[in-house]
């Protein structure tokens, strides 16, 4: 563990470094407090932040749920355009 920060106003403890989250939760729960992992990440770290699985109305401003498998609708125009120029698409447009 490198450092930790206790924010009593938000009732949040931020731990920085390589630690086991279960050990931290066990230590906090040992004090008689209720503790859970923070389920939200900044929206710019998620590929599709407004996907049904990622967007949460209870999240603070600028945060969404951490869902690594959140994906957009494959039939949406945005996804079709992304796939058109994808390197993994054998029929993609290429200029030589």
N, C-alpha and C positions, 0 to 999 in steps of 0.2 A: 504494500500500500504506500502510495506516495503522499497523499494528503486527503483530508476530508473537510467538508464544510457543512455546518449545521445552520439551517435557516428556520428559525422558530415561527416566523410569520407565515411561511408557506408550509410548515410542518414537513420539511424535506431535509434529508441528509444526503449529500453528494460525496461519493467516495471515488477518488481518482487513483488508478494504478491497477495492477493485476491482483485481484482478490476473488475469492469464491463468494458469489452473491448469497449462497445459502448460509455461509458462516456469518456474513454481515447481518442477514435477516435474523438469524438465531441470536446473535448478540443483542440486537435491538429489542427483539421480543423478550429476551431475558430481563429487560428493565421493566416489563409490564406494559409496554406500548405495542400497538398494532403496527405491523410493517409489511409492505409489499414492494416488489420491484416496480419502478416507474415504467409504465407500459407505453409511454409516448416518446417519439423522436422528432427532431425538426423536420418539417414537411419537405425540405429540399433534399433530404437523404433517402426519400422513398420515390421509386420510379413513377408510381401513379398515386399521388397523395389523396385524391378525391374518389378513389375506388371504394366500393361498398365495404370492403374489409378493412381499409385503412382509415377512412374518415370517421371521426367520432365527435359528436357535438359536445361532449363533456371535456374534450381536450382543451388545454389553454391555447391562446392565440399563437399560431405559428407551429403547432405540434399536431401530429397524427399518430395513430397506433403503428407500432413497429410490425409490419407485415411484409416479410421478404418475398412472399409469393403473390403479392397483389399485382394483378395485371389488368390492362385495359381490355375493352371489348375488341376481339380480333376483327369484327366487321365494321368498326368505327372508321371514319375517314382518316383520322390521325394515325391509327395503326396501319392502315393500308399504305399511307405515304411513307411511314417509317420502314415498312417491309420492302417497299419499292427500291430503296437505296441501301438495303441491308447487305453487309458483306457475306452473310451466310445464304443469301438468296441466289441460286444459280442463274435465275432469269433477271437479275438486277441490272440496272443501267450501268454501263461502264464505258469509259472513254480511254482509248489507247492511242 
